[in-house]
């Protein structure tokens, strides 16, 4: 029994290797080669649906565990796996997916030997059962021999002879006496054993042959199934493919449906006539070169040639790739003929468009450079004019301020001159009376008049002094950007007082409500100019006709060392379409009527530049306008600059 087990082990191992080669390794290599060629176009076109059809066709083989297609970034493009098939030894095969001599992905096919191992295991169980049965029968026969060796030996010998005559070899003969009967019995028993051994070997060989026959039938069925799958995949391919047999001078033996659609030849027409196959090539030199390269290198990639479409006078530029494969004793050439006519035409159009586009870009660049040069000159002239207008408006504002102050000083100074001349006249009269004899009543009258005159003189001179002081401070502030610490309420009062001549010429009023302890370390000159421009803007643009307007200035602390100053009026407001343009230079609705279009632009530049704050405007038509200025209480040192620079 031990030799049978050892021999059976080697036979099973040899059979296992043959089954693995036949049912796993060969199909796995074929699947990998086929998928590597068939997946090039779906991977390149990112067509997962077509790629999945190929994969599912391969997965129909029950030996296949998984198929994985990866792109060039090693990301899964298509993957299919039957986890319930995993078992036994899993073998895998990888192929690179090539397109135009470039690796665009990788396909991995895994097949399992579980079914083979299961089949061999069942065969092993059968062999073991047979050996066990043989052992049991041998033990029974030996037991019968020992039990009957001395009981009716002749009868046993006769029965044994009769059994031998009938071909019944399951019972052995045992005879221990050294006589003719014993020798005959021994001879008969020996012959029975030899016949039993021969018959048993025959049965074993018949069983092995039957099993091998069954295995071959299964292999043939699997091969037919594989061929059917290959045929289905071949005809389902979206690219034109042909199969040629090398032994027949590379005669085409099959084409797929995509080839028929692309070239317009019927399958019967192209397969039945060798001359038609030659007619397919517009240049026979291309056909000879393709076959020569394929035969020499066993593959070809990226060869371009013109092929005819049916009997029509039409040709397609095709990119030809293929590979030689061996199936049994045959060598087959599989060619892929991809139509690239439209692709090459598009490339030529793109090249032509690029050339035209470069020329147009060059021309437009030159035109833009010329336009930019002209715009630079215009911008410089515009900036020069803007600076001149700013300087003119500043001097005009200062002249208006001087004229107003002169007018205001005229009244108190004129009154003071009149009082002084009256006092002088009274003094001359009292001196004359003293020479004649001065009465007490005259002296009292003189003292009373002198006291009244000096009071009037003091009031008018004080007013004139106050106006001169305010004018000096405002004039110094507005003609320079000197930084100093100042009380906001005093600065606003000085601005309003300085503008009082202008204000009295109108029907409008200016009110201010500023907390007395609000102190700023900033630039009072630019801030005064901002308030002056906002008040003038309200007078010019905010009030029309007989309307009596009021401009209100308020201020408050906004926290975080910020001050919020609001200048509002109860005028007609600003139209919504103008709100986004009021700070633009030269924008005005009163052009030629007192508006220059620079007042609010100067305000915006001073607030955001020198003063380091921001300004926003809120207005509804007919409801007045409100300008809100937010300033830091302590201005930044880096913002110190002159008004002319702003």
C-alpha positions in Angstrom: 0.0 0.0 0.0 2.9 2.4 0.8 4.4 2.2 -2.7 0.9 2.9 -4.1 0.5 5.9 -1.9 4.0 7.2 -2.9 3.4 6.6 -6.6 -0.1 8.1 -6.3 1.4 11.3 -4.7 3.8 11.8 -7.6 1.1 11.1 -10.1 -1.3 13.6 -8.5 1.5 16.2 -8.3 2.3 15.8 -12.0 -1.3 15.9 -12.9 -1.8 19.0 -10.7 1.1 20.8 -12.5 -0.4 19.9 -15.9 -3.9 21.0 -14.9 -2.5 24.3 -13.6 -0.6 24.9 -16.8 -3.6 24.0 -19.0 -6.4 25.6 -17.0 -4.7 28.5 -15.3 -1.3 29.7 -16.6 -2.0 29.5 -20.3 -5.5 31.2 -20.1 -4.1 33.7 -17.6 -1.3 34.8 -20.0 -3.8 34.9 -22.9 -6.2 37.1 -20.9 -3.4 39.4 -19.8 -2.1 39.9 -23.4 -5.6 40.3 -24.8 -6.7 42.9 -22.1 -3.4 44.8 -22.5 -4.1 45.3 -26.1 -7.8 45.8 -25.8 -7.7 48.3 -22.9 -5.4 50.8 -24.7 -8.2 52.8 -26.3 -10.7 52.7 -23.4 -8.1 53.8 -20.9 -6.8 56.5 -23.2 -10.5 57.7 -23.9 -11.5 57.1 -20.2 -14.3 54.9 -21.5 -15.0 52.7 -18.4 -18.1 51.2 -19.9 -16.2 49.5 -22.8 -13.4 48.6 -20.5 -15.9 47.0 -18.1 -17.3 44.9 -20.9 -13.9 43.4 -21.6 -13.3 42.7 -17.9 -16.7 41.1 -17.5 -16.1 38.9 -20.5 -12.9 37.6 -18.9 -14.7 37.2 -15.5 -17.0 34.6 -17.0 -14.2 32.0 -16.6 -14.8 30.4 -13.1 -11.1 30.2 -12.6 -10.7 34.0 -12.8 -10.7 35.7 -9.3 -10.1 39.3 -10.2 -9.2 41.6 -13.1 -7.8 45.1 -12.3 -7.0 47.8 -14.8 -5.0 50.8 -13.6 -4.1 54.0 -15.3 -0.6 55.5 -15.6 -1.0 57.1 -12.1 -1.7 53.6 -10.7 -5.3 54.6 -9.9 -7.9 51.9 -10.4 -9.6 52.4 -13.7 -11.7 49.2 -13.8 -11.8 46.4 -11.2 -13.9 43.3 -10.9 -13.4 40.6 -8.3 -15.2 37.4 -7.2 -14.2 37.0 -3.6 -16.0 33.7 -3.3 -13.6 32.2 -5.8 -10.5 33.0 -3.7 -9.0 29.7 -2.4 -6.1 27.6 -3.0 -3.1 29.2 -4.8 -3.9 32.5 -6.5 -1.7 33.2 -9.5 -1.5 36.6 -11.2 -0.2 38.0 -14.4 0.5 41.6 -15.2 0.9 43.4 -18.5 1.6 47.0 -19.3 -1.0 48.8 -21.4 0.8 50.5 -24.3 -0.4 53.2 -26.6 1.9 54.8 -29.2 4.9 53.2 -27.4 3.9 54.9 -24.2 2.8 53.1 -21.0 -0.7 54.4 -20.1 -1.7 51.8 -17.6 -1.4 48.2 -16.3 -3.7 45.2 -16.2 -3.5 42.5 -13.6 -5.3 39.1 -13.9 -5.6 36.7 -11.0 -6.7 33.0 -11.4 -7.1 30.5 -8.7 -6.2 26.8 -8.6 -9.0 26.1 -6.1 -11.1 24.2 -8.6 -8.2 22.1 -9.7 -7.2 21.3 -6.1 -10.8 20.4 -5.4 -11.0 18.0 -8.4 -7.7 16.4 -7.5 -8.8 16.1 -3.9 -11.9 14.2 -4.9 -9.7 11.9 -7.1 -7.4 11.3 -4.2 -10.4 10.4 -2.1 -11.5 7.9 -4.7 -8.0 6.3 -4.9 -7.7 6.1 -1.2 -11.1 4.5 -1.0 -10.1 2.0 -3.6 -6.8 1.1 -1.7 -8.7 0.9 1.6 -11.2 -1.5 0.0 -8.4 -3.6 -1.4 -6.7 -3.8 2.0 -10.0 -4.8 3.7 -10.7 -7.5 1.1 -7.2 -8.8 1.5 -7.6 -9.1 5.2 -10.9 -10.9 4.8 -9.4 -13.4 2.3 -6.4 -14.1 4.6 -8.8 -14.6 7.5 -10.9 -17.1 5.4 -7.7 -18.9 4.4 -6.6 -19.4 8.0 -10.1 -20.4 9.1 -10.5 -23.0 6.3 -7.0 -24.3 5.7 -7.7 -27.7 7.2 -11.4 -27.9 6.7 -12.5 -29.9 3.7 -9.5 -29.0 1.6 -10.5 -31.0 -1.3 -14.0 -29.5 -1.3 -12.4 -26.1 -1.1 -10.0 -27.0 -3.9 -12.9 -28.1 -6.1 -14.9 -25.1 -5.3 -11.9 -22.9 -5.9 -11.4 -24.6 -9.3 -15.0 -24.1 -10.2 -14.7 -20.5 -9.1 -11.6 -20.1 -11.2 -13.5 -21.6 -14.1 -16.3 -19.0 -13.6 -13.7 -16.2 -13.2 -14.4 -15.6 -9.6 -11.1 -14.6 -8.1 -12.2 -13.1 -4.8 -11.5 -16.2 -2.6 -8.0 -17.6 -2.1 -6.9 -21.2 -1.8 -4.9 -22.4 1.3 -3.3 -25.9 1.5 -0.6 -26.6 4.0 0.1 -30.3 3.2 3.1 -31.0 1.0 1.5 -33.2 -1.6 0.2 -32.9 -5.1 -3.1 -31.4 -3.9 -1.1 -28.8 -1.8 1.1 -28.0 -4.9 -1.9 -27.8 -7.1 -3.7 -25.7 -4.6 -0.7 -23.5 -4.4 -0.4 -23.3 -8.1 -4.1 -22.5 -8.5 -3.9 -19.9 -5.8 -0.9 -18.4 -7.4 -2.6 -18.3 -10.8 -5.7 -16.7 -9.1 -3.6 -14.1 -7.5 -1.8 -13.3 -10.8 -5.1 -13.1 -12.6 -6.5 -10.9 -9.9 -3.5 -8.6 -10.0 -3.7 -8.3 -13.8 -7.4 -7.7 -13.6 -7.0 -5.1 -10.8 -4.2 -3.3 -12.8 -6.5 -3.4 -15.8 -9.3 -1.8 -13.7 -7.0 0.8 -12.3 -5.6 1.7 -15.7 -9.2 1.8 -17.1 -10.2 4.1 -14.3 -7.2 6.3 -14.9 -7.8 6.4 -18.6 -11.4 7.2 -18.0 -10.5 10.0 -15.6 -7.9 11.4 -18.1 -10.6 11.2 -20.8 -13.0 13.2 -18.6 -10.3 15.7 -17.8 -9.5 16.2 -21.5 -13.2 16.7 -22.2 -13.3 19.4 -19.5 -10.2 21.0 -20.9 -11.6 21.0 -24.4 -14.9 22.6 -23.0 -12.8 25.2 -21.2 -10.8 25.9 -24.3 -14.0 26.2 -26.4 -15.4 28.6 -23.7 -12.2 30.6 -23.8 -12.3 30.7 -27.6 -15.9 31.9 -27.5 -15.0 34.6 -25.0 -12.0 35.7 -27.1 -14.3 35.8 -30.2 -16.9 37.9 -28.3 -14.2 40.3 -27.0 -12.6 40.5 -30.5 -15.9 41.4 -32.2 -16.9 43.8 -29.3 -13.7 45.8 -29.6 -14.3 49.4 -30.6 -11.2 49.5 -32.7 -10.7 47.8 -36.1 -8.8 44.5 -35.7 -7.6 41.8 -38.1 -6.2 38.3 -37.5 -3.7 36.9 -40.1 -2.1 33.4 -40.3 1.6 33.5 -40.9 1.8 30.1 -42.5 -0.6 31.3 -45.3 1.6 34.3 -46.2 -0.2 36.4 -43.6 -3.6 35.9 -45.2 -6.4 37.6 -43.2 -8.6 34.9 -41.5 -10.9 37.1 -39.5 -11.9 40.8 -38.9 -14.1 42.3 -36.2 -17.3 44.3 -36.5 -15.5 47.6 -35.9 -13.2 46.8 -38.9 -16.2 46.2 -41.2 -17.8 49.5 -40.1 -14.6 51.4 -40.5 -13.5 50.2 -43.9 -16.8 49.3 -45.6 -15.7 45.8 -46.8 -17.9 42.9 -45.9 -16.4 40.1 -43.9 -17.0 37.5 -46.7 -15.5 39.8 -49.3 -12.3 40.5 -47.5 -11.7 36.9 -46.1 -12.4 35.1 -49.4 -10.2 36.9 -51.7 -6.4 37.4 -51.3 -6.4 40.1 -54.0 -9.0 42.1 -52.1 -6.7 42.0 -49.0 -3.9 43.4 -51.1 -6.2 46.0 -52.5 -6.9 47.2 -49.0 -3.4 48.9 -48.9 -3.0 52.0 -51.0 0.7 51.4 -51.1 1.8 47.8 -51.2 5.2 49.0 -49.8 3.4 49.8 -46.5 1.9 46.3 -46.3 5.3 44.7 -47.0 7.0 46.9 -44.3 4.3 46.2 -41.7 4.6 42.4 -42.2 8.4 42.6 -42.3 8.6 44.4 -39.0 6.0 42.2 -37.3 7.8 39.0 -38.5 11.2 40.3 -37.4 10.2 41.9 -34.0 7.0 39.9 -33.3 5.2 43.2 -32.7 4.7 46.6 -34.3 3.6 49.9 -32.9 2.5 53.3 -34.3 3.1 52.6 -38.0 1.0 55.0 -40.1 -0.3 54.0 -43.5 -3.2 54.9 -45.9 -5.9 52.1 -46.3 -8.8 52.0 -48.8 -12.4 52.0 -47.7 -14.3 49.4 -49.8 -14.5 49.9 -53.5 -14.9 53.7 -53.0 -12.3 56.2 -53.9 -11.7 57.0 -50.2 -8.7 56.3 -48.0 -8.1 56.5 -44.3 -4.9 57.3 -42.5 -4.5 54.6 -39.9 -2.1 54.0 -37.1 -1.2 50.3 -37.2 -0.2 48.3 -34.1 -0.1 44.6 -33.5 1.7 41.5 -32.2 2.5 38.0 -33.2 1.0 35.2 -31.0 1.3 31.4 -31.1 -1.7 29.2 -30.7 -0.6 25.6 -30.8 1.3 25.1 -34.1 -0.1 28.3 -35.6 1.5 31.7 -35.6 -1.1 34.5 -35.8 -0.7 38.2 -36.4 -3.2 40.5 -34.7 -3.3 44.0 -36.1 -5.1 47.1 -34.7 -5.9 49.7 -37.4 -7.0 52.9 -35.7 -8.4 55.7 -37.9 -6.4 58.9 -37.2 -7.4 60.8 -40.3 -9.5 63.3 -38.4 -6.9 63.5 -35.7 -4.2 64.5 -38.1 -6.5 66.9 -39.8 -7.3 68.6 -36.5 -3.6 68.8 -35.6 -2.9 70.6 -38.9 -5.8 73.0 -38.2 -4.6 73.6 -34.7 -1.1 74.3 -36.0 -2.5 76.7 -38.6 -4.6 78.4 -36.0 -1.6 78.7 -33.6 0.4 80.4 -36.3 -2.5 82.8 -37.1 -3.1 83.4 -33.4 0.6 84.3 -32.8 0.5 86.8 -35.7 -2.7 88.4 -34.4 -1.3 88.5 -30.8 1.8 90.2 -32.1 -0.2 92.8 -34.0 -2.5 93.5 -31.1 0.5 93.7 -28.7 2.0 96.4 -30.9 -1.3 98.2 -31.1 -1.7 98.0 -27.3 1.9 99.3 -26.8 1.1 102.3 -29.0 -2.2 102.9 -27.2 -0.5 102.6 -23.8 2.1 105.2 -24.9 -0.7 107.6 -25.9 -2.6 106.9 -22.7 0.5 107.6 -20.6 0.9 111.0 -22.3 -2.8 111.8 -21.7 -2.6 110.6 -18.1 0.4 112.9 -17.4 -1.5 115.8 -19.0 -4.6 115.0 -16.9 -2.5 114.7 -13.7 -0.9 118.0 -14.4 -4.2 119.7 -15.0 -5.6 118.1 -11.9 -2.7 119.5 -9.8 -3.2 122.9 -11.3 -7.0 122.8 -10.6 -6.3 121.7 -7.0 -3.9 124.6 -6.6 -6.4 127.1 -8.2 -9.3 125.9 -6.0 -7.1 126.0 -2.9 -6.1 129.6 -3.7 -9.7 130.5 -4.5 -10.8 129.1 -1.2 -8.1 131.0 0.6 -9.0 134.2 -1.3 -12.7 133.8 -0.4 -11.6 133.3 3.3 -9.5 136.5 3.2 -12.4 138.5 1.6 -14.8 137.2 4.2 -12.5 138.0 7.1 -11.8 141.5 5.7 -15.6 142.1 5.5 -16.0 140.9 9.1 -13.2 143.0 10.4 -14.5 146.1 8.6 -17.5 146.5 11.0 -15.7 146.3 14.4 -12.7 148.3 13.2 -14.9 151.0 11.6 -16.9 151.3 14.8 -13.7 151.5 16.8 -12.4 154.3 14.5 -15.7 156.2 14.9 -15.6 155.8 18.7 -12.0 156.8 18.9 -12.6 160.0 16.8 -15.6 160.8 19.0 -13.5 160.4 22.2 -10.8 162.6 20.7 -13.4 165.3 19.9 -14.8 165.1 23.5 -11.2 165.3 24.9 -10.5 168.4 22.8 -13.8 170.0 24.0 -13.0 169.3 27.7 -9.5 170.7 27.4 -11.0 173.9 25.8 -13.5 174.1 28.6 -10.8 173.7 31.3 -9.1 176.9 30.0 -12.4 178.8 30.5 -13.3 177.2 33.7 -14.6 173.6 34.0 -17.9 172.8 35.6 -18.5 169.6 37.6 -21.4 168.6 35.3 -19.3 168.9 32.2 -16.5 166.7 33.7 -19.1 164.1 34.8 -20.5 164.1 31.3 -17.0 163.7 29.8 -16.2 160.8 32.1 -19.6 159.1 31.3 -19.0 159.5 27.5 -15.4 158.3 27.8 -16.5 155.2 29.8 -19.2 154.4 27.3 -16.8 154.9 24.3 -14.1 152.8 25.9 -16.6 150.0 26.5 -17.7 150.1 22.9 -14.1 150.3 21.7 -13.1 147.3 23.9 -16.0 145.2 22.6 -15.3 145.9 18.9 -11.5 145.5 19.3 -12.0 142.3 21.1 -14.2 141.0 18.4 -11.7 142.0 15.8 -8.9 140.4 17.8 -10.9 137.2 18.0 -11.5 137.2 14.3 -7.8 137.8 13.5 -6.7 135.0 15.9 -9.2 132.5 14.3 -8.1 133.6 10.8 -4.4 133.2 11.6 -5.0 129.7 13.1 -7.2 128.6 10.2 -4.9 130.2 7.6 -1.9 128.5 9.1 -3.7 125.1 9.3 -5.1 125.2 5.8 -1.8 126.2 4.1 0.3 123.5 5.8 0.0 120.0 7.1 1.6 120.6 10.5 0.6 118.1 13.1 -0.4 119.3 16.6 -2.7 118.4 19.5 -6.0 120.3 19.4 -9.5 120.2 20.8 -12.0 119.2 18.2 -14.7 121.5 19.4 -12.5 124.6 19.3 -11.2 123.7 15.8 -14.8 123.3 14.5 -15.9 126.6 16.2 -13.0 128.4 14.5 -13.9 126.9 11.1 -17.6 127.9 11.5 -16.6 131.4 12.7 -14.2 131.8 9.8 -16.9 130.8 7.4 -19.6 133.0 9.0 -19.3 135.7 6.3 -20.0 133.1 3.6 -22.8 131.5 5.7 -24.6 134.9 6.3 -24.7 135.4 2.5 -26.9 132.4 2.3 -30.3 131.5 3.8 -28.7 128.5 5.5 -27.3 127.8 9.0 -24.4 125.6 10.3 -24.8 123.9 13.7 -22.3 121.9 15.5 -22.4 119.6 18.6 -19.0 118.5 19.6 -18.0 117.2 23.1 -15.6 119.6 24.8 -13.1 117.0 25.9 -12.5 115.3 22.5 -8.8 115.9 21.8 -6.9 114.8 18.7 -3.2 114.5 17.8 -3.6 114.9 14.1 -3.5 117.5 11.2 -6.1 120.3 11.8 -5.4 122.0 8.5 -6.5 119.0 6.3 -9.4 118.3 8.7 -10.5 122.0 8.5 -10.3 121.8 4.7 -12.5 118.7 4.7 -15.2 120.3 6.9 -15.1 123.5 4.7 -15.5 121.5 1.5 -18.4 119.4 3.0 -20.2 122.6 4.1 -19.7 124.3 0.8 -20.8 121.1 -1.0 -24.0 121.1 1.0 -24.6 124.8 0.2 -24.0 124.4 -3.6 -25.5 121.0 -4.2 -27.8 120.2 -1.3 -30.1 123.2 -1.1 -32.1 124.7 -4.0 -34.4 127.7 -4.3 -36.0 129.2 -1.2 -35.2 126.2 0.9 -33.7 127.1 4.3 -31.1 124.4 5.0 -29.2 123.4 8.0 -25.8 121.7 8.1 -25.2 119.8 11.3 -21.7 118.8 12.5 -21.5 116.2 15.2 -18.7 114.1 16.7 -18.3 111.3 19.2 -15.8 108.8 20.4 -16.1 105.5 18.5 -13.9 103.4 20.8 -10.5 101.8 20.0 -8.9 105.3 19.9 -11.2 106.3 17.0 -13.3 109.5 16.5 -16.5 109.6 14.3 -17.4 113.0 12.8 -20.7 113.3 11.0 -21.6 116.2 8.6 -25.3 116.0 7.6 -27.8 118.3 5.9 -31.6 118.4 5.3 -31.3 119.1 1.6 -32.5 117.2 -1.4 -30.1 114.3 -1.1 -28.0 112.5 -3.6 -29.5 110.4 -6.4 -28.7 106.7 -6.0 -27.0 106.5 -9.4 -24.5 109.1 -8.3 -23.5 107.7 -4.9 -20.8 105.6 -6.4 -19.2 108.5 -8.3 -19.3 111.5 -6.0 -15.7 111.0 -4.9 -14.4 110.7 -8.5 -12.3 113.6 -9.7 -14.1 116.1 -12.0 -17.6 114.6 -11.3 -20.1 117.4 -10.6 -23.8 118.1 -11.2 -23.2 121.8 -11.2 -20.6 122.2 -13.9 -20.4 125.9 -14.8 -22.6 126.8 -11.8 -20.0 126.9 -9.1 -19.0 123.2 -9.0 -15.5 122.1 -10.1 -15.8 118.4 -9.5 -12.8 118.3 -7.1 -14.3 119.2 -3.7 -15.3 115.8 -2.6 -12.3 114.2 -4.3 -10.1 116.4 -2.2 -12.1 115.4 0.9 -11.7 111.7 0.1 -7.9 112.0 -0.6 -7.3 114.0 2.7 -9.4 111.7 4.8 -7.8 108.4 3.5 -4.4 109.9 3.0 -3.1 112.5 5.5 -5.7 111.9 8.2 -5.5 108.0 7.9 -9.2 107.4 8.2 -12.2 106.6 6.0 -15.3 108.3 4.8 -18.7 106.9 3.8 -21.9 108.6 2.5 -25.5 107.7 3.2 -28.3 109.4 1.3 -31.9 109.0 0.1 -33.3 111.3 -2.5 -35.2 114.1 -0.8 -34.0 113.1 2.7 -30.6 114.9 2.8 -27.1 113.4 2.9 -24.8 112.3 5.7 -21.0 112.1 5.4 -19.5 109.9 8.2 -15.7 110.3 8.8 -13.9 107.9 11.0 -10.4 109.1 12.1 -7.8 107.8 14.6 -7.3 110.1 17.6 -3.6 109.8 17.1 -2.6 110.0 13.4 0.2 107.8 12.1 3.6 109.3 11.6 4.0 107.8 8.2 1.0 109.7 6.9 2.6 113.1 7.5 2.7 114.8 4.0 1.7 118.2 2.6 -1.6 119.1 1.0 0.1 119.6 -2.4 1.4 116.0 -2.2 -2.1 114.7 -1.5 
